[in-house]
Amino acid sequence: MTTVAAMPDTDKTGGFAALMRGDALPLAVLAMLVLVTRGIWFGDPVADFDEQLYSFIGWRMSEGELPFVDWWDRKPFGLFAIFGVAHALFGPGPLAYQIVATLFAFAGAVMVYKLSRRLVGPLSAWMAAAISTMLLCAYASYSGQSEVFFLPLMLGMVMLLIDSDHPQFTRRAMWAMLLGGIALQVKYTVVPQCMFFGLYALWVEWKRGARLPRIATLGALFAFLGLLPTLAVAAFYAAAGEFNAFMFANFLSFFDRMPAPQGRWASEHALGVAPLALLVITGTYAAFRMRRPEPFRDWLFFVGWAASTLASVLLPGTVYLYYYAALAAPCALVALPLLDSRSPAKAFPGLLIVAAFFALLSLPDRREVSLEERSAADALAEVIAPHVDAEDNCLWLWDGPTALYRMTGSCVPTRYVYPDHLNNALEVNALEVDQVEEVARILAGEPGAIVTASRPMTLQNAEATALVEAALAESYEERLSVEMHNRTLTAWIRRD
């Protein structure tokens, strides 16, 4: 009887110890970290720039309007579809896509954790996932940038391909290629990563004894599966009679856009990419000088993925710092030898990096800035709304937050809803219209309100700018100026 009575206590102790040793507690803490690092921007309509455009087009898709036809941009259809689904589920506000982005971010963090567990223990795996989560936010994917949506898809490819001894490897590789094709419909620049994964899968097949005819057949099948989602979207636009609009926006305009003067590298990027470089350099050093990661081939696979991701980042002619968010997960995985608590340095390097990255995020300060900027956006919307309507007296954003169109209930006087498309000199040859002619047409319609900024984000089209300045001086009065994203935004109201 005594032994029987003691058994429940032993089970309880064992259960708690198993919880500490297992995955439940690290994943729960990881979920809290994802919420903490992203929750401060919940409800902020102007948290970042590009996502406002994706949100607007996704929201209007629910009304039967189409990207590339009714509203122009060169991002893939799949990205707008994600935002469209988010708004269909959770409403037209920014919280809709921020909730979905948080789910994607958590899914990515879990996959980093699971992949890390192949090489290290729970604590070290948690540190890798935490670092990946914080780097996403550090590189501006804290709200709704495209990187937060395609990174989990790439991690899914890694999980399907990393076990080269799996008896169903070929079938898993096919699913991985299809997953990569879906990622292409979020951002086309993932092409180098998809190529790396495809070549790796073919190399595994060759190592397993496949002959050249089978390798060629599999290569063609992998390529077809990777292109299938894009081909499906192209077929949809062809059936709708809008294939030319799809083709120009998705592919041709990419080559017509001029690169920025700094090209792929700006001097200020050096400090910005330092955290990623730190992880890769110290992780590689630890792999060869401190503790060899096992299985070593898994770690080499992570290194190859990181290299292909860097190629993805540098693929466009102009590279912005936030593109480096794509490297958050691969760099964290490359750093696993340094994070391994079984190494001579134990868990101290990893804990130090996690603490340092969390401190550098400066979340309380960023929360305060977010509250100030959403208040500024509300103030602009309140001033503008009485002077615009949903029919023909439109607001026009020469330079300012795209979210104001929805916030004011205004119509949009052009299908080039994103201000950068009409004011950016780099886009002068990359649109289906002449920038100056489109600006002149909009101004001839006498918008009820115009928003401008004190400092441009990119090189400006001087001729178009002169037209706007002349119209403001002749027919508009300054009504309100607010600070947002280190710029002064001004709402101009038509005098009559």
SELO-90890 format. One line per 3 residues: number of its first residue (from 1); for each residue x, y, z of C-alpha. Coordinates in Angstrom, 1 decimal. Layout:
# residues N
NUM = X:Y:Z; ...
END
This chain:
# residues 496
1 = 0.0:0.0:0.0; 2.9:2.3:0.8; 4.4:1.8:-2.7
4 = 1.1:2.4:-4.4; 0.5:5.6:-2.4; 3.9:6.9:-3.4
7 = 3.5:6.3:-7.1; 1.3:9.4:-7.8; 4.0:11.7:-6.3
10 = 6.7:10.0:-8.5; 4.5:10.5:-11.6; 3.9:14.1:-10.8
13 = 7.6:14.8:-10.4; 8.4:12.9:-13.5; 5.7:14.8:-15.4
16 = 7.1:18.2:-14.3; 10.6:17.1:-15.1; 9.5:15.8:-18.5
19 = 7.8:19.2:-19.1; 11.1:21.0:-18.3; 13.1:18.6:-20.5
22 = 10.5:18.5:-23.3; 9.2:20.9:-25.9; 5.9:22.2:-24.3
25 = 7.5:24.8:-22.0; 9.9:26.2:-24.6; 7.2:26.5:-27.2
28 = 4.8:28.2:-24.7; 7.5:30.8:-23.8; 8.2:31.2:-27.5
31 = 4.5:32.0:-28.2; 4.7:34.7:-25.5; 7.8:36.1:-27.1
34 = 6.1:36.3:-30.5; 3.2:38.2:-28.9; 5.4:40.5:-26.9
37 = 7.5:41.4:-29.9; 4.6:42.0:-32.3; 1.7:42.9:-30.1
40 = 2.8:46.5:-29.6; 1.9:47.3:-33.2; -1.5:45.6:-33.1
43 = -4.1:48.1:-34.5; -1.4:50.5:-35.8; -2.5:51.4:-39.4
46 = 0.8:53.1:-40.2; 3.3:50.7:-38.6; 5.2:50.4:-41.9
49 = 4.8:51.4:-45.5; 4.4:48.6:-48.0; 1.9:46.6:-46.0
52 = -0.6:49.4:-46.2; -0.7:48.9:-50.0; -1.0:45.1:-49.6
55 = -3.8:45.7:-47.1; -5.7:48.1:-49.4; -5.6:45.8:-52.4
58 = -6.4:42.7:-50.3; -9.4:44.6:-48.8; -10.6:45.7:-52.2
61 = -10.3:42.1:-53.6; -13.3:41.3:-51.4; -15.3:43.7:-53.5
64 = -14.4:41.9:-56.7; -11.5:44.1:-57.7; -8.2:42.7:-59.0
67 = -4.5:43.4:-58.4; -2.7:44.5:-61.6; -6.0:45.5:-63.2
70 = -7.9:47.7:-60.8; -5.0:48.5:-58.5; -1.4:48.3:-59.7
73 = 1.7:46.8:-58.0; 4.3:44.3:-59.0; 4.1:42.0:-56.0
76 = 2.6:38.5:-56.7; -1.1:37.7:-56.5; -0.6:35.4:-53.5
79 = 0.6:38.1:-51.2; -2.6:40.2:-51.9; -4.6:37.0:-51.4
82 = -3.2:36.5:-47.9; -4.3:40.0:-47.0; -7.6:39.5:-48.7
85 = -8.3:36.4:-46.6; -7.2:38.2:-43.5; -9.6:41.1:-44.1
88 = -12.4:38.7:-45.0; -11.9:36.9:-41.7; -11.2:39.8:-39.3
91 = -12.4:43.0:-40.9; -10.9:45.9:-42.9; -8.6:47.3:-40.2
94 = -4.9:46.6:-39.7; -5.4:44.2:-36.9; -6.7:41.7:-39.4
97 = -3.4:41.2:-41.2; -1.4:41.7:-38.0; -3.1:38.7:-36.4
100 = -2.4:36.5:-39.5; 1.2:37.7:-39.6; 1.6:36.8:-36.0
103 = 0.3:33.3:-36.7; 2.8:33.0:-39.5; 5.6:34.3:-37.3
106 = 4.8:31.8:-34.6; 4.7:28.9:-37.1; 8.1:30.0:-38.4
109 = 9.5:30.1:-34.8; 8.1:26.6:-34.1; 9.8:25.3:-37.2
112 = 13.1:26.9:-36.3; 12.8:25.2:-32.9; 12.0:21.8:-34.4
115 = 14.8:22.0:-36.9; 17.2:23.1:-34.1; 16.2:20.1:-32.0
118 = 17.9:17.9:-34.6; 21.3:19.3:-33.4; 20.8:20.7:-29.9
121 = 18.7:20.5:-26.8; 15.5:22.3:-25.9; 17.2:25.4:-24.4
124 = 19.5:25.9:-27.3; 16.7:25.3:-29.8; 14.6:27.9:-28.0
127 = 17.4:30.4:-28.2; 17.7:29.9:-31.9; 13.9:30.3:-32.4
130 = 13.9:33.4:-30.1; 16.7:35.0:-32.1; 14.9:34.3:-35.4
133 = 11.7:35.9:-33.9; 13.5:39.0:-32.7; 15.5:39.5:-36.0
136 = 12.2:39.5:-37.9; 11.1:42.5:-35.9; 14.5:44.1:-36.0
139 = 14.4:44.1:-39.8; 10.9:45.7:-39.9; 8.8:42.5:-40.3
142 = 6.9:43.3:-37.1; 3.6:44.0:-38.7; 2.8:42.8:-42.2
145 = 5.9:42.8:-44.5; 6.1:40.0:-47.0; 9.1:38.3:-45.3
148 = 7.0:37.2:-42.4; 4.7:35.4:-44.8; 7.2:33.6:-47.0
151 = 9.8:32.7:-44.4; 7.6:29.9:-42.8; 7.0:28.5:-46.3
154 = 10.8:28.3:-46.9; 11.2:26.7:-43.4; 8.6:24.1:-44.5
157 = 10.7:23.2:-47.5; 13.7:22.8:-45.1; 11.7:20.5:-42.9
160 = 10.6:18.3:-45.8; 14.1:18.1:-47.3; 16.5:17.9:-44.4
163 = 16.1:14.2:-43.8; 17.8:12.8:-46.9; 17.5:9.3:-45.5
166 = 13.7:9.4:-45.3; 12.1:6.5:-47.3; 9.6:8.9:-48.8
169 = 12.2:11.6:-49.6; 11.2:11.9:-53.3; 7.6:12.5:-52.4
172 = 8.5:14.9:-49.7; 10.7:16.8:-52.2; 7.8:17.1:-54.6
175 = 5.7:18.7:-51.8; 8.6:20.9:-51.0; 8.8:22.2:-54.5
178 = 5.0:22.9:-54.5; 5.5:24.8:-51.2; 8.3:26.8:-52.9
181 = 5.9:27.6:-55.7; 3.5:29.0:-53.2; 6.3:31.1:-51.7
184 = 7.0:32.5:-55.2; 3.5:33.8:-55.1; 4.3:35.8:-52.0
187 = 7.6:37.2:-53.3; 9.4:36.3:-56.5; 12.9:37.0:-55.0
190 = 12.8:33.5:-53.3; 13.8:32.0:-56.6; 17.5:31.4:-55.6
193 = 16.3:29.6:-52.5; 13.9:27.4:-54.5; 16.8:26.6:-56.9
196 = 19.0:25.6:-54.1; 16.4:23.3:-52.6; 15.7:21.8:-56.0
199 = 19.3:21.1:-56.8; 19.8:19.7:-53.3; 16.9:17.3:-53.8
202 = 18.4:16.2:-57.1; 21.8:15.7:-55.6; 20.2:13.5:-52.9
205 = 18.5:11.4:-55.6; 21.9:11.0:-57.4; 23.6:10.0:-54.1
208 = 20.9:7.4:-53.7; 21.7:5.8:-57.0; 19.3:7.5:-59.5
211 = 20.5:7.6:-63.1; 20.6:10.6:-65.3; 17.3:10.0:-67.1
214 = 15.5:9.8:-63.7; 17.4:12.9:-62.5; 16.3:14.8:-65.6
217 = 12.7:13.7:-65.2; 12.6:14.7:-61.5; 14.2:18.0:-62.3
220 = 11.5:18.8:-64.9; 8.8:17.7:-62.4; 10.3:19.8:-59.6
223 = 10.4:22.9:-61.9; 6.8:22.3:-63.0; 5.6:22.0:-59.4
226 = 7.5:25.1:-58.4; 5.9:27.1:-61.3; 2.4:25.6:-60.9
229 = 0.9:28.2:-58.5; 2.2:31.0:-60.8; 0.9:29.3:-63.9
232 = -2.5:28.9:-62.2; -2.6:32.6:-61.5; -1.5:33.4:-65.1
235 = -4.3:31.1:-66.4; -6.8:32.9:-64.2; -5.8:36.3:-65.6
238 = -5.8:34.9:-69.1; -9.4:33.6:-68.6; -10.4:37.1:-67.3
241 = -8.9:38.7:-70.4; -6.2:40.5:-68.4; -3.1:38.4:-69.1
244 = -1.2:41.4:-70.4; -1.8:43.3:-67.2; -0.6:40.3:-65.2
247 = 2.5:39.8:-67.4; 3.6:43.5:-67.3; 3.1:44.0:-63.5
250 = 4.7:40.7:-62.4; 7.6:40.4:-64.8; 8.2:43.1:-67.4
253 = 8.0:46.1:-65.1; 10.6:44.5:-62.8; 13.3:45.0:-65.5
256 = 12.1:48.5:-66.4; 12.5:49.9:-62.9; 15.8:51.8:-62.5
259 = 18.1:50.8:-59.5; 18.7:53.4:-56.8; 22.0:55.2:-56.8
262 = 23.3:53.0:-53.9; 22.3:49.8:-55.7; 22.5:46.6:-53.7
265 = 24.6:48.1:-50.9; 24.5:51.3:-49.0; 27.1:52.3:-46.5
268 = 24.5:52.5:-43.7; 23.7:48.8:-44.3; 27.0:47.8:-42.6
271 = 25.7:48.4:-39.1; 22.3:47.1:-40.0; 23.5:43.6:-41.1
274 = 26.0:43.3:-38.2; 23.7:41.1:-36.1; 23.4:38.6:-39.0
277 = 27.1:38.6:-39.7; 27.8:38.1:-36.0; 25.6:35.0:-36.0
280 = 27.1:33.5:-39.1; 30.8:34.2:-38.2; 30.6:33.0:-34.6
283 = 28.4:30.0:-35.5; 30.9:28.9:-38.1; 33.8:29.4:-35.7
286 = 32.1:27.4:-33.1; 31.3:24.6:-35.5; 35.0:24.1:-36.3
289 = 36.7:25.2:-33.1; 34.3:24.6:-30.2; 31.9:21.7:-30.9
292 = 31.2:20.1:-34.2; 27.4:20.1:-34.8; 25.9:16.6:-35.4
295 = 24.5:15.7:-37.8; 27.1:17.8:-39.5; 25.3:17.5:-42.9
298 = 22.2:19.1:-41.4; 24.3:22.1:-40.3; 25.9:22.3:-43.8
301 = 22.4:22.3:-45.2; 21.5:25.3:-43.1; 24.7:27.0:-44.4
304 = 23.7:26.4:-48.0; 20.2:27.7:-47.3; 21.6:30.8:-45.7
307 = 23.8:31.4:-48.8; 20.9:31.0:-51.2; 18.8:33.4:-49.0
310 = 21.5:36.0:-49.2; 21.3:35.6:-53.0; 17.5:36.2:-52.7
313 = 18.1:39.4:-50.7; 20.6:40.7:-53.2; 18.6:39.7:-56.3
316 = 16.8:43.1:-56.9; 18.8:46.0:-58.3; 17.9:48.1:-55.2
319 = 18.2:46.4:-51.8; 16.6:47.9:-48.7; 17.6:46.9:-45.2
322 = 14.3:45.3:-44.4; 15.0:42.6:-47.1; 17.5:41.1:-44.7
325 = 14.6:39.8:-42.6; 14.6:36.8:-44.9; 17.9:35.8:-43.2
328 = 16.5:35.7:-39.7; 15.9:32.0:-39.6; 18.8:30.6:-41.7
331 = 21.3:32.7:-39.8; 19.9:31.6:-36.4; 20.2:28.0:-37.6
334 = 23.8:28.5:-38.7; 24.6:29.9:-35.3; 23.5:26.7:-33.5
337 = 27.0:25.5:-32.7; 27.5:28.7:-30.7; 24.2:28.3:-29.0
340 = 24.7:24.7:-28.1; 24.7:24.4:-24.3; 26.9:21.3:-24.5
343 = 29.8:23.4:-26.0; 32.7:24.5:-23.7; 31.0:27.9:-23.3
346 = 27.7:26.3:-22.2; 24.6:28.4:-22.8; 26.2:31.7:-21.9
349 = 26.9:33.0:-25.5; 23.3:32.2:-26.6; 21.7:33.8:-23.5
352 = 23.9:36.8:-24.0; 22.8:37.2:-27.6; 19.1:36.7:-26.8
355 = 19.3:39.3:-24.0; 21.2:41.8:-26.2; 18.8:41.4:-29.2
358 = 15.8:41.8:-26.9; 17.3:45.0:-25.4; 18.2:46.4:-28.9
361 = 14.5:46.0:-29.9; 13.7:48.7:-27.3; 10.1:47.7:-27.2
364 = 8.8:50.3:-24.7; 10.2:53.1:-26.9; 8.8:51.6:-30.0
367 = 5.4:51.2:-28.4; 5.4:54.9:-27.5; 6.3:55.8:-31.1
370 = 3.6:53.5:-32.5; 0.9:55.2:-30.3; 2.1:58.6:-31.4
373 = 2.0:57.7:-35.1; -1.4:56.1:-35.0; -2.7:59.2:-33.2
376 = -1.2:61.3:-35.9; -2.8:59.2:-38.6; -6.2:59.5:-36.8
379 = -5.8:63.3:-36.7; -5.0:63.5:-40.4; -8.0:61.3:-41.2
382 = -10.3:63.4:-39.0; -9.3:66.6:-40.8; -9.5:65.1:-44.3
385 = -12.7:63.1:-44.0; -15.2:66.0:-44.2; -13.7:67.2:-47.5
388 = -13.7:63.9:-49.5; -16.2:61.2:-50.4; -16.4:57.8:-51.9
391 = -17.6:59.0:-55.3; -15.7:61.7:-57.1; -14.3:64.2:-54.5
394 = -11.2:62.1:-53.7; -8.3:62.3:-51.4; -4.9:62.0:-53.2
397 = -1.8:60.9:-51.5; 1.1:62.5:-53.3; 3.2:61.2:-50.4
400 = 1.8:59.7:-47.3; 0.2:56.6:-45.7; -2.0:54.6:-48.0
403 = -4.1:53.6:-45.0; -5.7:57.1:-45.1; -7.8:56.1:-48.1
406 = -9.7:53.5:-46.0; -9.6:55.6:-42.8; -11.3:58.6:-44.5
409 = -13.7:56.6:-46.7; -12.4:58.3:-49.7; -12.4:57.3:-53.3
412 = -9.0:56.9:-55.0; -8.3:59.1:-58.1; -5.8:56.6:-59.7
415 = -5.1:52.9:-60.0; -1.6:53.7:-58.8; -2.7:53.8:-55.2
418 = 0.8:53.6:-53.7; 2.3:57.1:-53.7; 5.8:55.9:-54.5
421 = 4.7:54.7:-58.0; 3.9:58.2:-59.1; 6.5:60.3:-57.2
424 = 9.5:58.0:-57.5; 11.9:58.9:-60.4; 13.1:55.3:-60.4
427 = 9.6:54.2:-61.6; 9.5:56.6:-64.6; 9.9:53.9:-67.2
430 = 8.3:51.0:-65.2; 4.6:51.9:-65.3; 1.9:51.5:-68.0
433 = 1.4:55.3:-67.9; 3.6:58.4:-68.0; 4.1:59.6:-64.4
436 = 3.8:63.3:-65.3; 0.7:62.7:-67.5; -1.0:60.7:-64.7
439 = -0.2:63.4:-62.1; -1.6:66.1:-64.4; -4.8:64.1:-64.9
442 = -5.3:63.6:-61.2; -4.7:67.3:-60.4; -7.2:68.3:-63.2
445 = -9.8:66.3:-61.3; -9.3:68.7:-58.3; -8.9:66.3:-55.4
448 = -10.7:67.4:-52.2; -7.5:66.9:-50.2; -3.8:66.2:-50.9
451 = -1.2:64.8:-48.5; 2.4:65.7:-48.9; 5.6:64.9:-46.9
454 = 8.5:67.2:-45.9; 11.1:64.7:-46.9; 10.8:62.2:-49.8
457 = 11.6:58.6:-49.2; 13.2:58.1:-52.7; 14.4:60.2:-55.6
460 = 11.5:62.3:-56.9; 10.3:63.0:-60.3; 11.1:66.7:-60.5
463 = 8.6:67.5:-63.3; 5.7:65.8:-61.4; 6.7:67.4:-58.2
466 = 6.6:70.9:-59.8; 3.0:70.2:-60.9; 2.0:69.3:-57.4
469 = 3.6:72.3:-55.8; 2.0:74.6:-58.3; -1.4:73.2:-57.7
472 = -1.0:73.4:-53.9; 0.0:77.1:-54.1; -2.9:78.0:-56.4
475 = -5.8:76.0:-55.1; -5.1:74.4:-51.6; -4.5:75.6:-48.1
478 = -2.5:73.8:-45.4; -4.8:72.4:-42.7; -2.8:70.1:-40.5
481 = 0.8:68.9:-40.2; 1.9:65.9:-38.1; 5.1:64.0:-37.4
484 = 5.2:60.4:-38.7; 8.2:58.1:-39.5; 10.7:61.0:-39.0
487 = 8.8:63.2:-41.6; 6.3:65.9:-41.4; 3.1:65.0:-43.2
490 = 0.7:67.8:-44.3; -2.9:67.7:-45.2; -3.9:70.3:-47.9
493 = -7.6:71.1:-48.4; -9.0:72.5:-51.6; -10.0:76.1:-50.9
496 = -13.4:76.0:-52.4
END
